[in-house]
Structures are given as structure tokens and as C-alpha cells.
Amino acid sequence: MHPDFPVILLSGANDPIGDFTVGVQKTFASMKNYGMKNVEMKIYSELRHEILQESCKLDIYEYIYNWLNKKTE
């Protein structure tokens, strides 16, 4: 993957698949150490694995939409 390729990591803080953010933080650190310059991470407290199925999903969709717009300007 090209080091300038934009990546966003989204996770719920209570996600057991992501080891309760430990796995997401390790992935983020690994990508940064690999030289990825355009990696961002957002952790949603109180959420689990399926963050796009939660009652606040419209807020998450908006966050993703704004992030994409910012990256494609």
C-alpha cells in the first residue's frame, strides 16, 4: 500500500473482536511504523463491533462522509 493512501480505522471501545481497542491501536501503530502518513483512528466509547448498526449510526456515517470529503478535496 502506498504510504500516502488515506486510511481510517473506526472501532467501538467495547469491541471484543478488536480486543477492546488494543488490536486497533496496534494496527494503527504498525501502519505508522510502516511509514503510512495518512492514517487516522477514531474510537467510539460505549459501542461494540457493529458500529454502523448502532442507534448513533447517522453520526458515524456523517463522520465518514466528512472524512472522505476532506481526503478527496
CORPEJO-V75245 format. One line per field, one symbol per residue. burial: 1 if it has 16 or more other ideal C-beta (glycine too) atoms within 10 Angstrom, else 0. A space follows every 10 residues. Layout:
BEGIN
burial->???
END
This chain:
BEGIN
burial->0000000011 1100100101 1001101100 1000010010 1011001100 1001000001 0000000000 000
END
